[in-house]
């Protein structure tokens, strides 16, 4: 049967950009960065077109769907290339107004080691599963909460024991690129996001999902609206929210207290950043790495204004004991839309991402050692990718799945490949391939050790087992 798929637009990420440059100072910025007019030494900047049209006052966005990296008509069929690395789309057709349901049929496999298998009998709404950047959160009872991504308010639950999806309560409002964080109370904090379904930028808001009643409810408002931020549960149960942007970049951070339902300010980062990673270390500190921020720079004698992405190389550590951020080692290369995974040995594996040299296929992985406060090279994955997932498996290896081929000139070629990183050998090896290419998806380690892959740009859900 035909598998319906489609590509939806985002509001931040650009598809193209000129080669990046290293610069200690850029003149004529418009205050969009934390240090207007000055780029900290070692930062990398990259010109990039807006993902829409900025208004004359520079403070708001007018979303131009035709200009984003991912906008395209939905399609009826997906044909994989012979090597299984990418997909081409055929028979484009206008997207339907009514969400379709896709019947995912499992193949008769006989074995599952190192393979991806479609989930038998699962029914996924395109609004829930085919939108960009959905969220998937493993609940304390073993089910997975799925929220719509893009701007949909719908939500669902995946039940591993039955292998099926079922609807649950709806979000108070649709959100693009929010965070979903499991709290010690067993509830899930849904925070931030960009535009709603009407294309209006969201003000700061948050809500919590209660699995016991299957409903979402408002909680306290964050101090700032955010998209491209991180939300990390600390050892004391509070949630650290860092960075992101809506109308401007921010260096602010805040703490959410699940007991009171309130947000309070905490220390600021040294540099504004979005699309970074935040990793809870074994000692309770949080590693903030990568990301980027945009600034407007006047060029050619003041005759033109050009938007550039600034990629901080310096990483930071948040210490809950002091509520402050301090500098730690620097990345070997600037990157955003990467992954950061805490290994069983306490180190952090940094993989992929989009670099200032937008289509650089040579971006290597890196390892952060908290005992030294330094990054070191960790070898090269088989494919340089962004918008992928990286999941720590029960055997200590890291499963890296899908994403976009950074070496592709359009930055929009999606991958079906997957690979495993083995910390004992510090090597990447290929494993089974996805049933369909995907990017901006989710990967959730289930209680049975399998990994649920869903969302991105396909309605097909699948399981990885090993």
DRENKE-728438 format. One record per residue (C-alpha): x, y negated, z negated; residue in one letter. Coordinates in steps of 0.25 Angstrom, whole numbers, plus 2048, in hexadecimal, padded with zeros to 3 digits. Layout:
N
XYZa...
! end
This chain:
466
800800800x8047F2802x80A7EB7F6x8067DC7F5x8117D37F2x8147C47F3x81D7B97EEx8197AD7E6x8207A07E4x82779B7D8x82A78D7D3x83878C7CFx8417957D7x8477917E5x84A79A7F0x8567937F6x8617897F2x86E7847F6x87B78A7F1x87D7867E2x88977D7DDx89077B7D0x88F76D7CBx8927667BEx88975A7C1x87E7577CAx87A7487CCx86C7437CCx86374E7C5x85574A7C1x85574F7B3x85075D7B6x85C7637AFx8607627A0x86C7597A4x8687507B0x87374E7BAx87D7577B4x87F7667B6x88776D7ABx8947727B0x8937807B6x88477F7BAx8817837C8x87777B7D0x8707807DDx8677777E6x85977D7E8x84C7797EEx8407767E4x8367827E3x82B7787E6x82B7697E8x82F7607DCx8267547DAx82C7467DCx82E7447CDx8367517CCx82E7567C0x82475F7C7x82376A7D1x81A76C7DDx81A77A7E0x81D77D7EFx81978C7F1x81F78C7FFx82D7887F9x82F7927EFx83879E7F0x82D7A87EEx8207A37F5x81B7AC800x80E7B3804x80A7C07FEx80C7CC806x8067D9809x8137E180Bx8217E1806x82C7E880Ex8397EC807x8467EB80Fx84D7F8812x8577F6806x84C7F37FCx8537E57F8x8487DC7FDx83A7DB803x8347D380Ex8267CF80Fx81C7D281Ax80E7CF81Ex80D7C2816x7FF7BF812x7F97B3809x7F87B77FBx7EA7BB7F6x7E27B37ECx7DE7BF7E4x7E97C77DDx7EA7D47E4x7ED7E17DCx7F87EB7E1x7F77FA7DEx8057FE7DBx80780D7DFx8138157D9x81B81E7E2x81C82D7DEx82A82C7D9x82F8387D2x83A8307CAx83C8227C5x84B8207C1x8508137C6x8448107CEx8398067D0x82B80C7D1x81E8057D4x8148067C8x8098107CBx7FB80A7CBx7FE7FC7C7x7F57F17CBx7FC7E37CBx7F67D67CEx7FE7CE7D8x7FC7C27CFx8037C97C3x80D7D17CBx8117CA7D7x8147BC7D2x8217B77D0x8277B87C2x81D7BF7BAx8207C37ABx8207D17A6x8217D3797x8227E1790x8187E1784x81A7E8777x8117F377Bx8187F6788x80F7EF792x8147E479Bx80E7D679Bx80E7D07A9x80B7C27ACx8087BD7BAx8147B47BDx8137AA7C7x8077A27C2x7FD7AD7BFx7F67AE7B2x7F37BD7B3x7FA7C77AAx7FA7D67A9x8007E27A1x8087EE7A7x8067FB79Fx8128047A1x80A81079Cx7FF80E7A6x8088087B1x7FD7FD7B4x7FB7EE7B3x7EF7E97ACx7EA7DA7AAx7EB7D379Dx7E87C5799x7EB7B97A2x7F67AE79Fx7F07A179Ax7F679B7A7x7FE7A07B3x80D79E7B2x81979F7BCx8267A57B6x8227A57A7x8297AD79Cx8227B9795x8297BD788x8257C877Ex8247C2770x8267CA763x8177C9761x8157D276Dx80F7C6774x8157C0781x8197B1783x8167AC791x81D79F792x81F79479Dx81E7967ACx81E78C7B7x8117897C0x80478E7BEx7FB7947C9x7F77867CDx8057827CFx8057797C3x8127797BAx80E77E7ACx81077779Fx81777E794x80E78978Fx80F797789x8067A3786x8077B177Fx8017BE783x7FB7C7779x7FC7D677Dx7F27D9772x7E77D2778x7EC7D0787x7EB7C1787x7F37B5789x7F27A9780x7F979B77Fx804799775x80C78D771x81178477Dx81F784780x82777777Fx82977678Ex82377D79Ax82D7877A0x8307907ACx83D7977AFx83F7987A0x8427A4797x83B7A978Ax8437B2781x83E7B9774x8497B6769x84C7C075Ex8437B8754x8377BA75Ex8377AB763x8377A9772x8437A0778x83E798784x84979278Cx84A789799x8427897A5x83B77E7ACx82E7787B1x83076A7B5x83E7697B0x8497717ABx84A77379Cx855776792x84B778787x848785780x83D789776x83979476Dx82B79B76Cx8277A075Fx81D7AC761x8187AA752x81479C753x81279B763x81A78E764x82678A76Cx831781765x83D77B76Bx84B78176Ax85977D76Fx85B77977Dx864780788x87077878Dx86A77979Bx85C7797A1x85A7867A9x84E78F7AFx84E79D7B4x8597A17AAx8597AD7A1x8587AE792x85D7BB78Bx85C7BE77Dx86A7C4778x86C7CE76Dx8707C4763x8637BC765x8687B176Dx8637AE77Bx86C7AD788x8677A2792x86D7A47A0x86C79F7AEx8607987B4x86078A7BBx85A77C7BAx8577737C5x85B7657C7x85875A7D1x8657547D6x8667477DFx86F74A7EBx8747427F7x8767357F0x8687357EAx8617387F7x85C7467F3x85874E7E7x85C75D7E7x8577677DDx8627707D8x86277C7CFx86D77C7C4x8717897BFx8787897B1x8837937AFx8847917A0x87C79A797x87679778Ax87279F77Dx86779B774x86979E765x85B7A075Ex86379D751x86678F755x85C78D75Fx867788769x86D78B776x87C78C778x88578F784x88A79D787x8927A2793x88F79E7A2x8897A67ADx8927A97B9x8877A47C2x87B79C7C1x86E7A37C3x85F7A37C1x8547AE7C2x85E7B77BDx85D7C27B2x8647C37A4x8637D179Dx8687D478Fx86F7E1790x8707EC785x87F7E7782x87A7D977Fx87F7D378Cx8767CC796x8767CF7A4x8737C47AEx86E7C87BCx86B7C17C9x8647B47CAx8647A97D4x8717A17D4x8747937D9x8797997E6x86B79D7E9x86E7A97F1x87B7AE7EBx87A7BE7EBx8877BF7E3x8817BB7D5x8877C57CBx8817C97BEx8877C57B1x8887CA7A3x8877C1797x88E7C578Ax8887BF77Dx8957C3775x89D7BB77Fx8937B0783x8987B3792x8937B879Fx89A7C17A8x8987C77B6x8907D47B6x8917D87C4x8887D77D0x87A7DD7D2x8777E47DFx86F7D87E3x86F7C97DEx8617C67DAx8587BC7D3x84A7BD7CDx84C7CB7C9x84B7D37BCx8557D97B3x8507E37A8x8587EA79Ex8557F979Ex855802792x862809797x8697FB796x8697F97A5x8637ED7ACx8597EE7B7x8597E37C1x84E7E27CBx84A7DB7D7x84B7CC7D8x84F7C37E4x85B7C57ECx8647B97E9x86C7BC7F6x8607B97FFx8607AB805x8517AA801x8537AE7F3x8457B57F5x8497C37F9x8447CD7EFx84B7D97EAx8467E77E8x8547EC7E2x8577EF7D4x8647F27CCx8697F67BFx8747EF7B7x87B7F97AEx8837F17A2x88C7FD7A0x8927FC7AEx88E7ED7B0x8897F27BEx87C7F07C6x8777FC7CEx86A7FD7D7x85E8047D2x8518077D8x84A7FC7E1x83D7F57DEx8317FA7E6x82F7EB7EBx8397DF7EAx8357D57E0x83B7C97D8x8367C07CCx8307CD7C7x8307D37B9x8377E07B3x8337E57A6x8397F079Ex82E7F9799x82E80178Cx83080E794x83D80979Ax8378067A8x8377F87AEx82B7F17B3x82D7E97C0x8227E07C4x81E7D37CAx8277C97D3x8227CA7E1x81B7D77E1x80F7DD7DBx8167EB7DAx81A7EF7CCx8247FA7CAx82C8017BFx83B8037BEx83F8107B7x84D8167B4x
! end
